Amino acid sequence: MIAPNLSQTKLSRSVPGLKALVLAAGEGSRLRPLTLSRPKPMLPIGGRPLLEHTLRWLRSYGVEEVVINLHYRGDVVTSYFGDGSGVGVRLQYSPEEKILGTAGAVRKLLPYFDGPALVVYGDLLTNIDLERLWAFHARNTPAITLSLYEPQNPQDCGIVELDKTGAVVRIEEKPAADRLFSALAFSGVMLLHRSVIEMIPADTVYDFGYHLLPRAIGSGLPVYGLPIGKSEYVIDIGTPERYSRACREWALRNPSARAEGGSLC
């Protein structure tokens, strides 16, 4: 299966030369047997892999350089996308012999980023307005800017509390139901200053939600959050139920689209 050529796509939106990292190393164990032969970001939505939707979305904002970290069944990703020319981006891959965690994957790529880094979790179906997120980031010049949303399942998310200026004052990963302190959660899309990447221990399993973000906030670094707009959405596909929801959402938003073989996914 070959991705269609989008290299001539006319862009109406842009972000200033951002390089992106898409995190795609996880095994997707909760989605088995669907993930027995492919990694989670390669599950189809509307007849195309989720990862292709992600790359199309990035490309629509002018993002041209993307690196994807790989571990479980990385060959499926590289065989499908190759150098990325078919989707209009320059792709590089960062294979991990052992999974380094969300933040550890970014630290490994420190030499790749010569400016702010855009980090995207690979299990998201989203249309977040990256131009709006970048403008907010540039206006506040924080160390980290998080895109936030209101999830249906807050206990499975990193819950975030903001002050009146949009600064993050508290974040807690997967709090119990009786400890929820905000309706907002980290979406899985963020902008990082390069100096923050340097804080991550090298060659160490390190996570954004459990390690880096609480450390940054606790040390007084400026961390800001921007809730998504009314027309934006975020759906992670980490469970069979959420994967089905993502397929339904895509069908509703793209009524003229038809999956190969007539299947929504």
C-alpha positions as semicolon CSV with decimal commas, in nm:
position;residue;x (nm);y (nm);z (nm)
1;M;0,000;0,000;0,000
2;I;0,149;0,335;-0,109
3;A;0,059;0,671;0,038
4;P;-0,067;0,924;-0,219
5;N;0,163;1,206;-0,324
6;L;0,078;1,525;-0,138
7;S;0,401;1,711;-0,205
8;Q;0,224;1,967;-0,425
9;T;-0,047;2,044;-0,171
10;K;-0,119;2,417;-0,148
11;L;-0,086;2,535;0,212
12;S;-0,314;2,798;0,361
13;R;-0,167;2,785;0,712
14;S;0,187;2,787;0,840
15;V;0,406;2,761;1,147
16;P;0,761;2,898;1,130
17;G;0,988;2,611;1,033
18;L;0,896;2,379;1,316
19;K;1,044;2,031;1,331
20;A;0,810;1,769;1,472
21;L;0,851;1,441;1,657
22;V;0,568;1,189;1,639
23;L;0,584;0,930;1,916
24;A;0,501;0,590;1,767
25;A;0,704;0,334;1,961
26;G;0,436;0,180;2,181
27;E;0,306;-0,175;2,147
28;G;-0,066;-0,094;2,173
29;S;-0,128;-0,397;2,392
30;R;-0,481;-0,288;2,486
31;L;-0,577;-0,297;2,119
32;R;-0,477;-0,657;2,054
33;P;-0,542;-0,850;1,835
34;L;-0,562;-0,542;1,607
35;T;-0,201;-0,457;1,683
36;L;-0,049;-0,802;1,650
37;S;0,088;-0,726;1,305
38;R;0,123;-0,346;1,316
39;P;0,188;-0,068;1,566
40;K;-0,102;0,132;1,705
41;P;-0,046;0,446;1,489
42;M;-0,082;0,230;1,176
43;L;-0,438;0,123;1,254
44;P;-0,668;0,242;0,975
45;I;-0,917;0,524;1,006
46;G;-1,121;0,600;0,697
47;G;-0,905;0,360;0,497
48;R;-0,572;0,523;0,583
49;P;-0,336;0,467;0,877
50;L;-0,384;0,705;1,168
51;L;-0,021;0,809;1,123
52;E;-0,096;0,923;0,769
53;H;-0,374;1,145;0,901
54;T;-0,124;1,290;1,149
55;L;0,136;1,362;0,882
56;R;-0,127;1,517;0,653
57;W;-0,238;1,740;0,941
58;L;0,120;1,849;1,014
59;R;0,186;1,912;0,647
60;S;-0,128;2,126;0,620
61;Y;0,039;2,369;0,862
62;G;0,364;2,376;0,670
63;V;0,557;2,130;0,888
64;E;0,804;1,971;0,648
65;E;1,052;1,790;0,875
66;V;0,927;1,508;1,093
67;V;1,102;1,236;1,288
68;I;0,914;0,929;1,412
69;N;1,043;0,716;1,697
70;L;0,995;0,343;1,647
71;H;1,014;0,024;1,849
72;Y;0,730;-0,227;1,801
73;R;0,684;-0,327;1,434
74;G;0,866;-0,021;1,311
75;D;0,916;-0,193;0,976
76;V;0,546;-0,143;0,902
77;V;0,590;0,234;0,934
78;T;0,910;0,259;0,732
79;S;0,776;0,034;0,455
80;Y;0,463;0,242;0,415
81;F;0,607;0,595;0,436
82;G;0,970;0,559;0,326
83;D;1,134;0,900;0,315
84;G;0,800;1,078;0,351
85;S;0,795;1,226;0,001
86;G;0,458;1,064;-0,066
87;V;0,297;1,279;0,205
88;G;0,502;1,590;0,137
89;V;0,736;1,577;0,437
90;R;1,098;1,481;0,497
91;L;1,084;1,184;0,730
92;Q;1,353;1,050;0,957
93;Y;1,323;0,759;1,197
94;S;1,453;0,708;1,548
95;P;1,452;0,336;1,630
96;E;1,467;0,245;1,998
97;E;1,607;-0,091;2,105
98;K;1,420;-0,040;2,430
99;I;1,140;0,210;2,477
100;L;1,274;0,529;2,635
101;G;0,943;0,682;2,738
102;T;0,778;0,988;2,588
103;A;1,038;1,236;2,712
104;G;1,333;0,998;2,676
105;A;1,251;0,966;2,306
106;V;1,281;1,343;2,268
107;R;1,612;1,360;2,459
108;K;1,765;1,109;2,220
109;L;1,691;1,352;1,937
110;L;1,843;1,662;2,098
111;P;2,088;1,719;1,806
112;Y;1,795;1,710;1,562
113;F;1,619;2,010;1,714
114;D;1,781;2,348;1,652
115;G;1,482;2,543;1,782
116;P;1,144;2,476;1,944
117;A;1,022;2,119;1,907
118;L;0,667;2,016;1,826
119;V;0,589;1,684;1,997
120;V;0,282;1,483;1,897
121;Y;0,167;1,157;2,054
122;G;0,117;0,905;1,776
123;D;-0,213;0,760;1,897
124;L;-0,415;1,080;1,840
125;L;-0,674;1,165;1,579
126;T;-0,684;1,544;1,595
127;N;-0,728;1,867;1,402
128;I;-0,572;2,099;1,660
129;D;-0,503;2,445;1,515
130;L;-0,123;2,451;1,522
131;E;-0,108;2,809;1,397
132;R;-0,315;2,923;1,696
133;L;-0,103;2,713;1,933
134;W;0,219;2,857;1,791
135;A;0,089;3,216;1,817
136;F;0,002;3,156;2,183
137;H;0,346;3,007;2,245
138;A;0,524;3,295;2,073
139;R;0,320;3,553;2,265
140;N;0,398;3,404;2,607
141;T;0,750;3,267;2,531
142;P;0,725;2,981;2,782
143;A;0,956;2,684;2,817
144;I;0,665;2,452;2,737
145;T;0,321;2,506;2,584
146;L;0,064;2,231;2,620
147;S;-0,245;2,193;2,406
148;L;-0,536;2,106;2,637
149;Y;-0,879;1,952;2,592
150;E;-1,171;1,821;2,799
151;P;-1,157;1,440;2,781
152;Q;-1,440;1,195;2,820
153;N;-1,215;0,981;3,040
154;P;-1,022;1,225;3,266
155;Q;-0,892;0,952;3,496
156;D;-0,681;0,819;3,209
157;C;-0,521;1,156;3,134
158;G;-0,278;1,412;3,267
159;I;-0,506;1,667;3,435
160;V;-0,396;2,031;3,419
161;E;-0,492;2,339;3,620
162;L;-0,434;2,687;3,476
163;D;-0,427;3,031;3,635
164;K;-0,597;3,332;3,476
165;T;-0,298;3,401;3,250
166;G;-0,291;3,049;3,107
167;A;0,009;2,939;3,313
168;V;0,004;2,579;3,435
169;V;0,002;2,569;3,814
170;R;-0,062;2,199;3,862
171;I;-0,051;1,878;3,664
172;E;-0,121;1,523;3,780
173;E;-0,109;1,210;3,570
174;K;-0,419;0,989;3,590
175;P;-0,563;1,108;3,923
176;A;-0,834;0,908;4,098
177;A;-1,194;1,017;4,040
178;D;-1,218;1,180;4,383
179;R;-0,901;1,381;4,318
180;L;-0,997;1,549;3,991
181;F;-0,923;1,921;4,020
182;S;-0,981;2,039;3,663
183;A;-1,176;1,949;3,350
184;L;-0,870;2,012;3,130
185;A;-0,617;1,749;3,026
186;F;-0,297;1,742;2,822
187;S;-0,390;1,653;2,465
188;G;-0,062;1,491;2,360
189;V;0,050;1,792;2,152
190;M;0,309;2,033;2,289
191;L;0,580;2,283;2,203
192;L;0,912;2,254;2,386
193;H;1,200;2,497;2,411
194;R;1,529;2,326;2,331
195;S;1,661;2,404;2,680
196;V;1,386;2,186;2,826
197;I;1,497;1,891;2,615
198;E;1,845;1,934;2,763
199;M;1,693;1,879;3,111
200;I;1,589;1,524;3,023
201;P;1,839;1,260;3,140
202;A;2,012;1,092;2,847
203;D;1,965;0,717;2,784
204;T;1,703;0,697;3,056
205;V;1,337;0,596;3,055
206;Y;1,167;0,929;3,120
207;D;0,803;1,033;3,084
208;F;0,644;1,373;3,024
209;G;0,341;1,323;3,249
210;Y;0,512;1,152;3,541
211;H;0,855;1,312;3,526
212;L;0,937;1,612;3,307
213;L;0,622;1,825;3,334
214;P;0,591;1,805;3,716
215;R;0,965;1,874;3,742
216;A;0,943;2,178;3,515
217;I;0,646;2,323;3,702
218;G;0,802;2,248;4,041
219;S;1,124;2,424;3,944
220;G;0,940;2,738;3,837
221;L;0,986;2,710;3,461
222;P;0,714;2,890;3,264
223;V;0,471;2,625;3,142
224;Y;0,153;2,740;2,968
225;G;-0,158;2,565;2,842
226;L;-0,404;2,652;2,567
227;P;-0,747;2,483;2,555
228;I;-0,853;2,376;2,208
229;G;-1,122;2,571;2,023
230;K;-1,480;2,464;1,966
231;S;-1,411;2,329;1,618
232;E;-1,104;2,131;1,728
233;Y;-1,104;1,776;1,859
234;V;-0,870;1,522;2,015
235;I;-0,939;1,147;2,025
236;D;-0,680;0,899;2,140
237;I;-0,726;0,546;2,006
238;G;-0,568;0,363;2,298
239;T;-0,860;0,125;2,363
240;P;-1,104;-0,056;2,132
241;E;-1,383;0,176;2,245
242;R;-1,184;0,491;2,168
243;Y;-1,065;0,350;1,837
244;S;-1,427;0,289;1,736
245;R;-1,513;0,642;1,845
246;A;-1,232;0,783;1,630
247;C;-1,365;0,591;1,329
248;R;-1,717;0,724;1,389
249;E;-1,590;1,079;1,438
250;W;-1,393;1,064;1,115
251;A;-1,698;0,936;0,926
252;L;-1,917;1,214;1,066
253;R;-1,666;1,485;0,975
254;N;-1,595;1,335;0,633
255;P;-1,930;1,207;0,505
256;S;-1,813;1,184;0,146
257;A;-1,508;0,976;0,235
258;R;-1,525;0,602;0,177
259;A;-1,281;0,353;0,318
260;E;-1,134;0,087;0,098
261;G;-1,365;-0,210;0,091
262;G;-1,652;-0,003;0,233
263;S;-1,532;-0,018;0,595
264;L;-1,507;0,297;0,809
265;C;-1,182;0,169;0,958
